[in-house]
Amino acid sequence: MILPPNLKACHNSTRKYVEIIAGKVKGTLLPYCEQRGFAFASRTKTLESIAEKIETGRYPRWSALDLKQA
């Protein structure tokens, strides 16, 4: 898959923050879920997955990724 340079740049500039937040969320939710017998799975979107969502029109641009509600 050919990825647009500006998308790569956006992904690279936010990756550090996403990893920090993912670690904090996992550190909080995993013990909570384990204590109560709940299942917990953690993952972050890959650059390829984000590019696919934008290219297929599910999200019109990078800045809309956190605005669209499921």
PDB file of N, H, CA, C and O in Angstrom:
ATOM      1  N   MET A   1       0.844  -1.174   0.000  1.00  0.00           N
ATOM      2  CA  MET A   1       0.000   0.000   0.000  1.00  0.00           C
ATOM      3  C   MET A   1       0.893   1.242   0.000  1.00  0.00           C
ATOM      4  O   MET A   1       1.808   1.359   0.815  1.00  0.00           O
ATOM      5  N   ILE A   2       0.622   2.150  -0.905  1.00  0.00           N
ATOM      6  H   ILE A   2      -0.121   2.055  -1.567  1.00  0.00           H
ATOM      7  CA  ILE A   2       1.345   3.413  -0.955  1.00  0.00           C
ATOM      8  C   ILE A   2       0.654   4.384  -0.005  1.00  0.00           C
ATOM      9  O   ILE A   2      -0.549   4.628  -0.103  1.00  0.00           O
ATOM     10  N   LEU A   3       1.441   4.929   0.912  1.00  0.00           N
ATOM     11  H   LEU A   3       2.417   4.730   0.991  1.00  0.00           H
ATOM     12  CA  LEU A   3       0.884   5.826   1.923  1.00  0.00           C
ATOM     13  C   LEU A   3       1.302   7.265   1.645  1.00  0.00           C
ATOM     14  O   LEU A   3       2.473   7.532   1.372  1.00  0.00           O
ATOM     15  N   PRO A   4       0.351   8.188   1.713  1.00  0.00           N
ATOM     16  CA  PRO A   4       0.688   9.593   1.485  1.00  0.00           C
ATOM     17  C   PRO A   4       1.683  10.101   2.535  1.00  0.00           C
ATOM     18  O   PRO A   4       1.551   9.785   3.717  1.00  0.00           O
ATOM     19  N   PRO A   5       2.670  10.882   2.109  1.00  0.00           N
ATOM     20  CA  PRO A   5       3.675  11.399   3.050  1.00  0.00           C
ATOM     21  C   PRO A   5       3.070  12.195   4.203  1.00  0.00           C
ATOM     22  O   PRO A   5       3.547  12.101   5.334  1.00  0.00           O
ATOM     23  N   ASN A   6       2.023  12.980   3.929  1.00  0.00           N
ATOM     24  H   ASN A   6       1.636  13.056   3.010  1.00  0.00           H
ATOM     25  CA  ASN A   6       1.438  13.778   5.013  1.00  0.00           C
ATOM     26  C   ASN A   6       0.745  12.897   6.050  1.00  0.00           C
ATOM     27  O   ASN A   6       0.705  13.245   7.230  1.00  0.00           O
ATOM     28  N   LEU A   7       0.208  11.779   5.625  1.00  0.00           N
ATOM     29  H   LEU A   7       0.241  11.496   4.667  1.00  0.00           H
ATOM     30  CA  LEU A   7      -0.412  10.845   6.571  1.00  0.00           C
ATOM     31  C   LEU A   7       0.663  10.189   7.441  1.00  0.00           C
ATOM     32  O   LEU A   7       0.486  10.025   8.648  1.00  0.00           O
ATOM     33  N   LYS A   8       1.779   9.818   6.806  1.00  0.00           N
ATOM     34  H   LYS A   8       1.922   9.951   5.825  1.00  0.00           H
ATOM     35  CA  LYS A   8       2.900   9.261   7.566  1.00  0.00           C
ATOM     36  C   LYS A   8       3.403  10.263   8.592  1.00  0.00           C
ATOM     37  O   LYS A   8       3.696   9.897   9.731  1.00  0.00           O
ATOM     38  N   ALA A   9       3.503  11.515   8.199  1.00  0.00           N
ATOM     39  H   ALA A   9       3.265  11.813   7.275  1.00  0.00           H
ATOM     40  CA  ALA A   9       3.988  12.554   9.102  1.00  0.00           C
ATOM     41  C   ALA A   9       3.049  12.740  10.289  1.00  0.00           C
ATOM     42  O   ALA A   9       3.503  12.858  11.427  1.00  0.00           O
ATOM     43  N   CYS A  10       1.751  12.765  10.031  1.00  0.00           N
ATOM     44  H   CYS A  10       1.382  12.668   9.107  1.00  0.00           H
ATOM     45  CA  CYS A  10       0.768  12.892  11.122  1.00  0.00           C
ATOM     46  C   CYS A  10       0.865  11.708  12.069  1.00  0.00           C
ATOM     47  O   CYS A  10       0.853  11.872  13.289  1.00  0.00           O
ATOM     48  N   HIS A  11       0.960  10.520  11.500  1.00  0.00           N
ATOM     49  H   HIS A  11       0.970  10.386  10.509  1.00  0.00           H
ATOM     50  CA  HIS A  11       1.049   9.305  12.317  1.00  0.00           C
ATOM     51  C   HIS A  11       2.316   9.329  13.171  1.00  0.00           C
ATOM     52  O   HIS A  11       2.272   9.029  14.364  1.00  0.00           O
ATOM     53  N   ASN A  12       3.438   9.685  12.560  1.00  0.00           N
ATOM     54  H   ASN A  12       3.473   9.929  11.591  1.00  0.00           H
ATOM     55  CA  ASN A  12       4.700   9.733  13.298  1.00  0.00           C
ATOM     56  C   ASN A  12       4.689  10.790  14.395  1.00  0.00           C
ATOM     57  O   ASN A  12       5.266  10.583  15.462  1.00  0.00           O
ATOM     58  N   SER A  13       4.040  11.913  14.142  1.00  0.00           N
ATOM     59  H   SER A  13       3.570  12.081  13.275  1.00  0.00           H
ATOM     60  CA  SER A  13       4.031  12.984  15.139  1.00  0.00           C
ATOM     61  C   SER A  13       3.118  12.676  16.331  1.00  0.00           C
ATOM     62  O   SER A  13       3.284  13.264  17.400  1.00  0.00           O
ATOM     63  N   THR A  14       2.171  11.776  16.161  1.00  0.00           N
ATOM     64  H   THR A  14       2.036  11.299  15.293  1.00  0.00           H
ATOM     65  CA  THR A  14       1.259  11.450  17.265  1.00  0.00           C
ATOM     66  C   THR A  14       1.553  10.105  17.909  1.00  0.00           C
ATOM     67  O   THR A  14       1.026   9.815  18.983  1.00  0.00           O
ATOM     68  N   ARG A  15       2.374   9.282  17.286  1.00  0.00           N
ATOM     69  H   ARG A  15       2.801   9.517  16.413  1.00  0.00           H
ATOM     70  CA  ARG A  15       2.609   7.922  17.778  1.00  0.00           C
ATOM     71  C   ARG A  15       3.101   7.911  19.233  1.00  0.00           C
ATOM     72  O   ARG A  15       2.636   7.103  20.036  1.00  0.00           O
ATOM     73  N   LYS A  16       4.030   8.794  19.569  1.00  0.00           N
ATOM     74  H   LYS A  16       4.408   9.451  18.917  1.00  0.00           H
ATOM     75  CA  LYS A  16       4.575   8.848  20.933  1.00  0.00           C
ATOM     76  C   LYS A  16       3.452   9.068  21.950  1.00  0.00           C
ATOM     77  O   LYS A  16       3.411   8.406  22.987  1.00  0.00           O
ATOM     78  N   TYR A  17       2.558   9.982  21.656  1.00  0.00           N
ATOM     79  H   TYR A  17       2.590  10.520  20.813  1.00  0.00           H
ATOM     80  CA  TYR A  17       1.470  10.304  22.580  1.00  0.00           C
ATOM     81  C   TYR A  17       0.459   9.163  22.674  1.00  0.00           C
ATOM     82  O   TYR A  17      -0.050   8.857  23.753  1.00  0.00           O
ATOM     83  N   VAL A  18       0.179   8.547  21.544  1.00  0.00           N
ATOM     84  H   VAL A  18       0.592   8.795  20.668  1.00  0.00           H
ATOM     85  CA  VAL A  18      -0.746   7.412  21.527  1.00  0.00           C
ATOM     86  C   VAL A  18      -0.186   6.269  22.377  1.00  0.00           C
ATOM     87  O   VAL A  18      -0.922   5.632  23.131  1.00  0.00           O
ATOM     88  N   GLU A  19       1.109   6.016  22.254  1.00  0.00           N
ATOM     89  H   GLU A  19       1.706   6.533  21.642  1.00  0.00           H
ATOM     90  CA  GLU A  19       1.735   4.950  23.042  1.00  0.00           C
ATOM     91  C   GLU A  19       1.685   5.255  24.536  1.00  0.00           C
ATOM     92  O   GLU A  19       1.440   4.360  25.345  1.00  0.00           O
ATOM     93  N   ILE A  20       1.914   6.497  24.900  1.00  0.00           N
ATOM     94  H   ILE A  20       2.114   7.224  24.243  1.00  0.00           H
ATOM     95  CA  ILE A  20       1.848   6.896  26.313  1.00  0.00           C
ATOM     96  C   ILE A  20       0.436   6.702  26.855  1.00  0.00           C
ATOM     97  O   ILE A  20       0.247   6.122  27.925  1.00  0.00           O
ATOM     98  N   ILE A  21      -0.542   7.185  26.120  1.00  0.00           N
ATOM     99  H   ILE A  21      -0.389   7.656  25.251  1.00  0.00           H
ATOM    100  CA  ILE A  21      -1.940   7.059  26.557  1.00  0.00           C
ATOM    101  C   ILE A  21      -2.365   5.597  26.602  1.00  0.00           C
ATOM    102  O   ILE A  21      -3.039   5.175  27.542  1.00  0.00           O
ATOM    103  N   ALA A  22      -1.974   4.816  25.587  1.00  0.00           N
ATOM    104  H   ALA A  22      -1.427   5.159  24.824  1.00  0.00           H
ATOM    105  CA  ALA A  22      -2.325   3.392  25.564  1.00  0.00           C
ATOM    106  C   ALA A  22      -1.747   2.682  26.781  1.00  0.00           C
ATOM    107  O   ALA A  22      -2.410   1.832  27.376  1.00  0.00           O
ATOM    108  N   GLY A  23      -0.529   3.019  27.152  1.00  0.00           N
ATOM    109  H   GLY A  23       0.010   3.710  26.668  1.00  0.00           H
ATOM    110  CA  GLY A  23       0.092   2.420  28.332  1.00  0.00           C
ATOM    111  C   GLY A  23      -0.650   2.766  29.616  1.00  0.00           C
ATOM    112  O   GLY A  23      -0.829   1.912  30.484  1.00  0.00           O
ATOM    113  N   LYS A  24      -1.080   4.017  29.735  1.00  0.00           N
ATOM    114  H   LYS A  24      -0.934   4.711  29.030  1.00  0.00           H
ATOM    115  CA  LYS A  24      -1.822   4.434  30.932  1.00  0.00           C
ATOM    116  C   LYS A  24      -3.194   3.768  31.001  1.00  0.00           C
ATOM    117  O   LYS A  24      -3.632   3.337  32.068  1.00  0.00           O
ATOM    118  N   VAL A  25      -3.859   3.689  29.860  1.00  0.00           N
ATOM    119  H   VAL A  25      -3.503   4.039  28.993  1.00  0.00           H
ATOM    120  CA  VAL A  25      -5.173   3.047  29.824  1.00  0.00           C
ATOM    121  C   VAL A  25      -5.040   1.569  30.183  1.00  0.00           C
ATOM    122  O   VAL A  25      -5.800   1.041  30.995  1.00  0.00           O
ATOM    123  N   LYS A  26      -4.063   0.913  29.565  1.00  0.00           N
ATOM    124  H   LYS A  26      -3.445   1.342  28.905  1.00  0.00           H
ATOM    125  CA  LYS A  26      -3.857  -0.513  29.847  1.00  0.00           C
ATOM    126  C   LYS A  26      -3.483  -0.725  31.306  1.00  0.00           C
ATOM    127  O   LYS A  26      -3.975  -1.658  31.940  1.00  0.00           O
ATOM    128  N   GLY A  27      -2.624   0.122  31.844  1.00  0.00           N
ATOM    129  H   GLY A  27      -2.224   0.880  31.329  1.00  0.00           H
ATOM    130  CA  GLY A  27      -2.213   0.022  33.243  1.00  0.00           C
ATOM    131  C   GLY A  27      -3.361   0.211  34.211  1.00  0.00           C
ATOM    132  O   GLY A  27      -3.319  -0.298  35.332  1.00  0.00           O
ATOM    133  N   THR A  28      -4.376   0.930  33.797  1.00  0.00           N
ATOM    134  H   THR A  28      -4.410   1.343  32.887  1.00  0.00           H
ATOM    135  CA  THR A  28      -5.546   1.157  34.639  1.00  0.00           C
ATOM    136  C   THR A  28      -6.605   0.079  34.440  1.00  0.00           C
ATOM    137  O   THR A  28      -7.110  -0.494  35.406  1.00  0.00           O
ATOM    138  N   LEU A  29      -6.933  -0.191  33.189  1.00  0.00           N
ATOM    139  H   LEU A  29      -6.523   0.273  32.405  1.00  0.00           H
ATOM    140  CA  LEU A  29      -8.032  -1.120  32.910  1.00  0.00           C
ATOM    141  C   LEU A  29      -7.683  -2.591  33.081  1.00  0.00           C
ATOM    142  O   LEU A  29      -8.524  -3.377  33.515  1.00  0.00           O
ATOM    143  N   LEU A  30      -6.460  -2.974  32.747  1.00  0.00           N
ATOM    144  H   LEU A  30      -5.777  -2.335  32.394  1.00  0.00           H
ATOM    145  CA  LEU A  30      -6.102  -4.392  32.850  1.00  0.00           C
ATOM    146  C   LEU A  30      -6.230  -4.910  34.284  1.00  0.00           C
ATOM    147  O   LEU A  30      -6.865  -5.945  34.486  1.00  0.00           O
ATOM    148  N   PRO A  31      -5.660  -4.243  35.285  1.00  0.00           N
ATOM    149  CA  PRO A  31      -5.845  -4.738  36.657  1.00  0.00           C
ATOM    150  C   PRO A  31      -7.324  -4.751  37.079  1.00  0.00           C
ATOM    151  O   PRO A  31      -7.780  -5.681  37.744  1.00  0.00           O
ATOM    152  N   TYR A  32      -8.048  -3.724  36.690  1.00  0.00           N
ATOM    153  H   TYR A  32      -7.677  -2.968  36.150  1.00  0.00           H
ATOM    154  CA  TYR A  32      -9.481  -3.657  37.007  1.00  0.00           C
ATOM    155  C   TYR A  32     -10.207  -4.868  36.430  1.00  0.00           C
ATOM    156  O   TYR A  32     -10.987  -5.521  37.123  1.00  0.00           O
ATOM    157  N   CYS A  33      -9.946  -5.162  35.162  1.00  0.00           N
ATOM    158  H   CYS A  33      -9.312  -4.632  34.599  1.00  0.00           H
ATOM    159  CA  CYS A  33     -10.614  -6.284  34.492  1.00  0.00           C
ATOM    160  C   CYS A  33     -10.183  -7.625  35.076  1.00  0.00           C
ATOM    161  O   CYS A  33     -11.010  -8.519  35.256  1.00  0.00           O
ATOM    162  N   GLU A  34      -8.893  -7.769  35.373  1.00  0.00           N
ATOM    163  H   GLU A  34      -8.222  -7.042  35.228  1.00  0.00           H
ATOM    164  CA  GLU A  34      -8.410  -9.024  35.941  1.00  0.00           C
ATOM    165  C   GLU A  34      -9.030  -9.299  37.300  1.00  0.00           C
ATOM    166  O   GLU A  34      -9.375 -10.441  37.603  1.00  0.00           O
ATOM    167  N   GLN A  35      -9.175  -8.275  38.118  1.00  0.00           N
ATOM    168  H   GLN A  35      -8.895  -7.347  37.872  1.00  0.00           H
ATOM    169  CA  GLN A  35      -9.761  -8.435  39.454  1.00  0.00           C
ATOM    170  C   GLN A  35     -11.221  -8.854  39.384  1.00  0.00           C
ATOM    171  O   GLN A  35     -11.723  -9.526  40.286  1.00  0.00           O
ATOM    172  N   ARG A  36     -11.895  -8.463  38.327  1.00  0.00           N
ATOM    173  H   ARG A  36     -11.488  -7.917  37.594  1.00  0.00           H
ATOM    174  CA  ARG A  36     -13.332  -8.732  38.212  1.00  0.00           C
ATOM    175  C   ARG A  36     -13.674  -9.833  37.211  1.00  0.00           C
ATOM    176  O   ARG A  36     -14.847 -10.143  37.000  1.00  0.00           O
ATOM    177  N   GLY A  37     -12.658 -10.417  36.603  1.00  0.00           N
ATOM    178  H   GLY A  37     -11.706 -10.165  36.775  1.00  0.00           H
ATOM    179  CA  GLY A  37     -12.887 -11.505  35.661  1.00  0.00           C
ATOM    180  C   GLY A  37     -13.395 -11.056  34.299  1.00  0.00           C
ATOM    181  O   GLY A  37     -14.005 -11.839  33.572  1.00  0.00           O
ATOM    182  N   PHE A  38     -13.143  -9.784  33.948  1.00  0.00           N
ATOM    183  H   PHE A  38     -12.648  -9.147  34.538  1.00  0.00           H
ATOM    184  CA  PHE A  38     -13.559  -9.268  32.644  1.00  0.00           C
ATOM    185  C   PHE A  38     -12.458  -9.499  31.616  1.00  0.00           C
ATOM    186  O   PHE A  38     -11.275  -9.520  31.956  1.00  0.00           O
ATOM    187  N   ALA A  39     -12.848  -9.669  30.381  1.00  0.00           N
ATOM    188  H   ALA A  39     -13.809  -9.652  30.105  1.00  0.00           H
ATOM    189  CA  ALA A  39     -11.877  -9.776  29.295  1.00  0.00           C
ATOM    190  C   ALA A  39     -11.395  -8.382  28.925  1.00  0.00           C
ATOM    191  O   ALA A  39     -12.157  -7.417  28.986  1.00  0.00           O
ATOM    192  N   PHE A  40     -10.145  -8.281  28.547  1.00  0.00           N
ATOM    193  H   PHE A  40      -9.526  -9.064  28.497  1.00  0.00           H
ATOM    194  CA  PHE A  40      -9.583  -6.995  28.123  1.00  0.00           C
ATOM    195  C   PHE A  40      -8.603  -7.240  26.983  1.00  0.00           C
ATOM    196  O   PHE A  40      -7.716  -8.087  27.090  1.00  0.00           O
ATOM    197  N   ALA A  41      -8.763  -6.511  25.913  1.00  0.00           N
ATOM    198  H   ALA A  41      -9.484  -5.823  25.826  1.00  0.00           H
ATOM    199  CA  ALA A  41      -7.834  -6.568  24.782  1.00  0.00           C
ATOM    200  C   ALA A  41      -7.413  -5.143  24.458  1.00  0.00           C
ATOM    201  O   ALA A  41      -8.230  -4.223  24.493  1.00  0.00           O
ATOM    202  N   SER A  42      -6.157  -4.967  24.149  1.00  0.00           N
ATOM    203  H   SER A  42      -5.494  -5.715  24.121  1.00  0.00           H
ATOM    204  CA  SER A  42      -5.639  -3.632  23.883  1.00  0.00           C
ATOM    205  C   SER A  42      -4.858  -3.628  22.572  1.00  0.00           C
ATOM    206  O   SER A  42      -4.047  -4.518  22.317  1.00  0.00           O
ATOM    207  N   ARG A  43      -5.113  -2.620  21.750  1.00  0.00           N
ATOM    208  H   ARG A  43      -5.772  -1.897  21.958  1.00  0.00           H
ATOM    209  CA  ARG A  43      -4.355  -2.464  20.514  1.00  0.00           C
ATOM    210  C   ARG A  43      -4.511  -1.027  20.029  1.00  0.00           C
ATOM    211  O   ARG A  43      -5.458  -0.331  20.396  1.00  0.00           O
ATOM    212  N   THR A  44      -3.576  -0.603  19.209  1.00  0.00           N
ATOM    213  H   THR A  44      -2.807  -1.169  18.911  1.00  0.00           H
ATOM    214  CA  THR A  44      -3.680   0.700  18.564  1.00  0.00           C
ATOM    215  C   THR A  44      -3.723   0.469  17.058  1.00  0.00           C
ATOM    216  O   THR A  44      -3.222  -0.536  16.552  1.00  0.00           O
ATOM    217  N   LYS A  45      -4.316   1.396  16.373  1.00  0.00           N
ATOM    218  H   LYS A  45      -4.723   2.211  16.783  1.00  0.00           H
ATOM    219  CA  LYS A  45      -4.438   1.294  14.916  1.00  0.00           C
ATOM    220  C   LYS A  45      -3.070   1.436  14.250  1.00  0.00           C
ATOM    221  O   LYS A  45      -2.240   2.241  14.672  1.00  0.00           O
ATOM    222  N   THR A  46      -2.856   0.653  13.221  1.00  0.00           N
ATOM    223  H   THR A  46      -3.531  -0.001  12.878  1.00  0.00           H
ATOM    224  CA  THR A  46      -1.637   0.782  12.432  1.00  0.00           C
ATOM    225  C   THR A  46      -1.812   1.915  11.422  1.00  0.00           C
ATOM    226  O   THR A  46      -2.928   2.350  11.138  1.00  0.00           O
ATOM    227  N   LEU A  47      -0.706   2.370  10.899  1.00  0.00           N
ATOM    228  H   LEU A  47       0.200   2.017  11.129  1.00  0.00           H
ATOM    229  CA  LEU A  47      -0.754   3.414   9.877  1.00  0.00           C
ATOM    230  C   LEU A  47      -1.546   2.935   8.669  1.00  0.00           C
ATOM    231  O   LEU A  47      -2.312   3.701   8.085  1.00  0.00           O
ATOM    232  N   GLU A  48      -1.369   1.685   8.296  1.00  0.00           N
ATOM    233  H   GLU A  48      -0.747   1.063   8.770  1.00  0.00           H
ATOM    234  CA  GLU A  48      -2.083   1.134   7.144  1.00  0.00           C
ATOM    235  C   GLU A  48      -3.587   1.127   7.381  1.00  0.00           C
ATOM    236  O   GLU A  48      -4.359   1.427   6.470  1.00  0.00           O
ATOM    237  N   SER A  49      -4.007   0.788   8.587  1.00  0.00           N
ATOM    238  H   SER A  49      -3.380   0.544   9.327  1.00  0.00           H
ATOM    239  CA  SER A  49      -5.432   0.766   8.918  1.00  0.00           C
ATOM    240  C   SER A  49      -6.025   2.171   8.865  1.00  0.00           C
ATOM    241  O   SER A  49      -7.132   2.366   8.364  1.00  0.00           O
ATOM    242  N   ILE A  50      -5.289   3.136   9.377  1.00  0.00           N
ATOM    243  H   ILE A  50      -4.390   2.978   9.783  1.00  0.00           H
ATOM    244  CA  ILE A  50      -5.757   4.523   9.344  1.00  0.00           C
ATOM    245  C   ILE A  50      -5.863   5.004   7.897  1.00  0.00           C
ATOM    246  O   ILE A  50      -6.846   5.641   7.518  1.00  0.00           O
ATOM    247  N   ALA A  51      -4.851   4.697   7.100  1.00  0.00           N
ATOM    248  H   ALA A  51      -4.053   4.179   7.408  1.00  0.00           H
ATOM    249  CA  ALA A  51      -4.866   5.109   5.694  1.00  0.00           C
ATOM    250  C   ALA A  51      -6.065   4.508   4.970  1.00  0.00           C
ATOM    251  O   ALA A  51      -6.711   5.182   4.168  1.00  0.00           O
ATOM    252  N   GLU A  52      -6.362   3.249   5.251  1.00  0.00           N
ATOM    253  H   GLU A  52      -5.837   2.701   5.902  1.00  0.00           H
ATOM    254  CA  GLU A  52      -7.504   2.598   4.609  1.00  0.00           C
ATOM    255  C   GLU A  52      -8.815   3.289   4.969  1.00  0.00           C
ATOM    256  O   GLU A  52      -9.677   3.463   4.107  1.00  0.00           O
ATOM    257  N   LYS A  53      -8.975   3.678   6.212  1.00  0.00           N
ATOM    258  H   LYS A  53      -8.275   3.536   6.912  1.00  0.00           H
ATOM    259  CA  LYS A  53     -10.201   4.346   6.634  1.00  0.00           C
ATOM    260  C   LYS A  53     -10.373   5.696   5.931  1.00  0.00           C
ATOM    261  O   LYS A  53     -11.486   6.081   5.571  1.00  0.00           O
ATOM    262  N   ILE A  54      -9.275   6.397   5.746  1.00  0.00           N
ATOM    263  H   ILE A  54      -8.372   6.084   6.039  1.00  0.00           H
ATOM    264  CA  ILE A  54      -9.349   7.690   5.054  1.00  0.00           C
ATOM    265  C   ILE A  54      -9.585   7.472   3.557  1.00  0.00           C
ATOM    266  O   ILE A  54     -10.420   8.148   2.956  1.00  0.00           O
ATOM    267  N   GLU A  55      -8.859   6.539   2.960  1.00  0.00           N
ATOM    268  H   GLU A  55      -8.180   5.990   3.448  1.00  0.00           H
ATOM    269  CA  GLU A  55      -8.987   6.297   1.515  1.00  0.00           C
ATOM    270  C   GLU A  55     -10.373   5.784   1.120  1.00  0.00           C
ATOM    271  O   GLU A  55     -10.850   6.087   0.026  1.00  0.00           O
ATOM    272  N   THR A  56     -11.017   5.019   1.985  1.00  0.00           N
ATOM    273  H   THR A  56     -10.629   4.773   2.873  1.00  0.00           H
ATOM    274  CA  THR A  56     -12.335   4.475   1.653  1.00  0.00           C
ATOM    275  C   THR A  56     -13.463   5.447   1.983  1.00  0.00           C
ATOM    276  O   THR A  56     -14.632   5.156   1.730  1.00  0.00           O
ATOM    277  N   GLY A  57     -13.112   6.604   2.548  1.00  0.00           N
ATOM    278  H   GLY A  57     -12.163   6.841   2.753  1.00  0.00           H
ATOM    279  CA  GLY A  57     -14.124   7.615   2.826  1.00  0.00           C
ATOM    280  C   GLY A  57     -14.810   7.477   4.167  1.00  0.00           C
ATOM    281  O   GLY A  57     -15.723   8.247   4.467  1.00  0.00           O
ATOM    282  N   ARG A  58     -14.399   6.517   4.985  1.00  0.00           N
ATOM    283  H   ARG A  58     -13.657   5.892   4.741  1.00  0.00           H
ATOM    284  CA  ARG A  58     -15.009   6.385   6.311  1.00  0.00           C
ATOM    285  C   ARG A  58     -14.685   7.602   7.170  1.00  0.00           C
ATOM    286  O   ARG A  58     -15.468   7.986   8.039  1.00  0.00           O
ATOM    287  N   TYR A  59     -13.528   8.203   6.918  1.00  0.00           N
ATOM    288  H   TYR A  59     -12.893   7.892   6.211  1.00  0.00           H
ATOM    289  CA  TYR A  59     -13.113   9.447   7.574  1.00  0.00           C
ATOM    290  C   TYR A  59     -12.597  10.352   6.468  1.00  0.00           C
ATOM    291  O   TYR A  59     -11.783   9.910   5.656  1.00  0.00           O
ATOM    292  N   PRO A  60     -13.036  11.593   6.407  1.00  0.00           N
ATOM    293  CA  PRO A  60     -12.621  12.464   5.308  1.00  0.00           C
ATOM    294  C   PRO A  60     -11.178  12.960   5.410  1.00  0.00           C
ATOM    295  O   PRO A  60     -10.567  13.294   4.395  1.00  0.00           O
ATOM    296  N   ARG A  61     -10.628  13.010   6.627  1.00  0.00           N
ATOM    297  H   ARG A  61     -11.125  12.738   7.451  1.00  0.00           H
ATOM    298  CA  ARG A  61      -9.262  13.518   6.816  1.00  0.00           C
ATOM    299  C   ARG A  61      -8.766  13.081   8.194  1.00  0.00           C
ATOM    300  O   ARG A  61      -9.538  12.607   9.027  1.00  0.00           O
ATOM    301  N   TRP A  62      -7.475  13.250   8.412  1.00  0.00           N
ATOM    302  H   TRP A  62      -6.848  13.635   7.735  1.00  0.00           H
ATOM    303  CA  TRP A  62      -6.834  12.842   9.680  1.00  0.00           C
ATOM    304  C   TRP A  62      -7.531  13.466  10.880  1.00  0.00           C
ATOM    305  O   TRP A  62      -7.806  12.778  11.863  1.00  0.00           O
ATOM    306  N   SER A  63      -7.815  14.745  10.811  1.00  0.00           N
ATOM    307  H   SER A  63      -7.592  15.304  10.012  1.00  0.00           H
ATOM    308  CA  SER A  63      -8.402  15.435  11.969  1.00  0.00           C
ATOM    309  C   SER A  63      -9.794  14.952  12.319  1.00  0.00           C
ATOM    310  O   SER A  63     -10.282  15.236  13.413  1.00  0.00           O
ATOM    311  N   ALA A  64     -10.444  14.231  11.424  1.00  0.00           N
ATOM    312  H   ALA A  64     -10.047  14.000  10.536  1.00  0.00           H
ATOM    313  CA  ALA A  64     -11.795  13.730  11.703  1.00  0.00           C
ATOM    314  C   ALA A  64     -11.775  12.361  12.387  1.00  0.00           C
ATOM    315  O   ALA A  64     -12.831  11.863  12.777  1.00  0.00           O
ATOM    316  N   LEU A  65     -10.623  11.751  12.540  1.00  0.00           N
ATOM    317  H   LEU A  65      -9.765  12.156  12.224  1.00  0.00           H
ATOM    318  CA  LEU A  65     -10.561  10.405  13.112  1.00  0.00           C
ATOM    319  C   LEU A  65     -11.149  10.326  14.505  1.00  0.00           C
ATOM    320  O   LEU A  65     -11.797   9.334  14.837  1.00  0.00           O
ATOM    321  N   ASP A  66     -10.947  11.325  15.317  1.00  0.00           N
ATOM    322  H   ASP A  66     -10.421  12.131  15.047  1.00  0.00           H
ATOM    323  CA  ASP A  66     -11.465  11.256  16.678  1.00  0.00           C
ATOM    324  C   ASP A  66     -12.845  11.891  16.822  1.00  0.00           C
ATOM    325  O   ASP A  66     -13.382  11.942  17.929  1.00  0.00           O
ATOM    326  N   LEU A  67     -13.421  12.370  15.735  1.00  0.00           N
ATOM    327  H   LEU A  67     -12.985  12.329  14.837  1.00  0.00           H
ATOM    328  CA  LEU A  67     -14.718  13.032  15.807  1.00  0.00           C
ATOM    329  C   LEU A  67     -15.882  12.113  15.435  1.00  0.00           C
ATOM    330  O   LEU A  67     -17.001  12.300  15.913  1.00  0.00           O
ATOM    331  N   LYS A  68     -15.620  11.136  14.592  1.00  0.00           N
ATOM    332  H   LYS A  68     -14.711  10.984  14.204  1.00  0.00           H
ATOM    333  CA  LYS A  68     -16.690  10.267  14.114  1.00  0.00           C
ATOM    334  C   LYS A  68     -17.099   9.302  15.223  1.00  0.00           C
ATOM    335  O   LYS A  68     -16.258   8.662  15.854  1.00  0.00           O
ATOM    336  N   GLN A  69     -18.372   9.215  15.438  1.00  0.00           N
ATOM    337  H   GLN A  69     -19.055   9.735  14.925  1.00  0.00           H
ATOM    338  CA  GLN A  69     -18.852   8.316  16.479  1.00  0.00           C
ATOM    339  C   GLN A  69     -19.321   7.016  15.859  1.00  0.00           C
ATOM    340  O   GLN A  69     -19.912   6.992  14.779  1.00  0.00           O
ATOM    341  N   ALA A  70     -19.041   5.937  16.573  1.00  0.00           N
ATOM    342  H   ALA A  70     -18.562   5.957  17.450  1.00  0.00           H
ATOM    343  CA  ALA A  70     -19.430   4.604  16.084  1.00  0.00           C
ATOM    344  C   ALA A  70     -20.906   4.373  16.270  1.00  0.00           C
ATOM    345  O   ALA A  70     -21.414   3.309  15.918  1.00  0.00           O
TER     346      ALA A  70
END
